[in-house]
Amino acid sequence: EIQLNGGSIEDKVKWVREHLEKPIQVSNVFGQDEMVDCVGVTKGKGFKGVTSRWHTKKLPRKTHKGLRKVACIGAWHPSRVS
């Protein structure tokens, strides 16, 4: 996707019709040492639990209240995750 800035809507539509399905050189769009703002859109993965999101280990079979949870992330003192 390319955002078209400046000009009227008719000019933008005309430019798109001329360049549709044709390769566009980067040098035609951007100048030397020009700052570019990029936006990335990823595939949606939906709600993920900790095992698939952070790749933690599955807990043993006899674990109380779930196998795909985080059991212990550190000691009580110091009470922070390092």
C-alpha positions as CSV (number, residue, x, y, z in Angstrom):
1,E,0.0,0.0,0.0
2,I,1.2,3.5,-0.8
3,Q,-0.3,6.6,0.6
4,L,-0.7,9.4,-1.9
5,N,-0.3,12.9,-0.5
6,G,-1.0,16.3,-2.1
7,G,-3.1,17.3,-5.1
8,S,-6.7,16.8,-5.7
9,I,-8.6,13.5,-5.7
10,E,-8.7,13.5,-9.5
11,D,-4.9,13.8,-9.7
12,K,-4.5,10.9,-7.2
13,V,-6.9,8.7,-9.2
14,K,-5.2,9.6,-12.5
15,W,-1.8,8.7,-11.0
16,V,-3.1,5.3,-9.7
17,R,-4.6,4.4,-13.1
18,E,-1.3,5.2,-14.8
19,H,0.8,3.1,-12.4
20,L,-1.6,0.3,-11.5
21,E,0.0,-3.2,-11.9
22,K,3.4,-1.7,-12.9
23,P,6.6,-1.9,-10.9
24,I,7.5,1.4,-9.1
25,Q,11.2,2.2,-8.5
26,V,12.0,3.3,-5.0
27,S,14.1,6.2,-6.4
28,N,10.9,7.5,-8.1
29,V,9.1,7.7,-4.8
30,F,11.7,8.6,-2.2
31,G,14.7,10.9,-2.3
32,Q,18.2,10.4,-1.0
33,D,18.4,10.4,2.9
34,E,14.6,11.0,3.2
35,M,12.9,9.9,6.4
36,V,10.3,7.2,5.8
37,D,7.5,6.4,8.3
38,C,6.6,2.6,8.0
39,V,3.6,0.9,9.4
40,G,3.4,-2.9,9.6
41,V,0.2,-4.9,9.8
42,T,0.6,-8.5,10.9
43,K,-1.7,-11.4,10.7
44,G,-4.1,-11.5,13.7
45,K,-3.3,-14.4,16.0
46,G,-6.2,-14.0,18.4
47,F,-6.0,-14.4,22.2
48,K,-3.0,-16.5,23.1
49,G,-2.1,-18.1,26.4
50,V,1.3,-17.9,28.0
51,T,2.5,-21.3,26.6
52,S,2.0,-20.3,23.0
53,R,2.8,-16.6,23.4
54,W,5.9,-16.8,25.5
55,H,6.9,-20.4,24.8
56,T,6.9,-21.5,28.4
57,K,7.1,-25.2,29.3
58,K,4.0,-27.1,29.8
59,L,3.6,-28.2,33.4
60,P,3.5,-31.9,34.6
61,R,0.4,-34.0,34.2
62,K,-0.7,-33.8,37.9
63,T,-0.5,-30.0,38.1
64,H,-3.4,-28.4,40.0
65,K,-5.6,-26.0,37.9
66,G,-4.1,-26.3,34.5
67,L,-1.0,-27.4,32.5
68,R,-0.5,-24.4,30.2
69,K,0.1,-21.8,32.9
70,V,3.2,-20.2,34.5
71,A,4.0,-21.9,37.8
72,C,6.9,-20.0,39.4
73,I,8.6,-16.9,38.1
74,G,11.0,-16.3,41.0
75,A,11.4,-16.0,44.8
76,W,9.3,-13.9,47.1
77,H,12.3,-11.8,48.2
78,P,13.3,-9.8,46.2
79,S,9.7,-9.5,45.1
80,R,10.3,-8.6,41.5
81,V,11.0,-10.4,38.2
82,S,14.5,-10.0,37.1
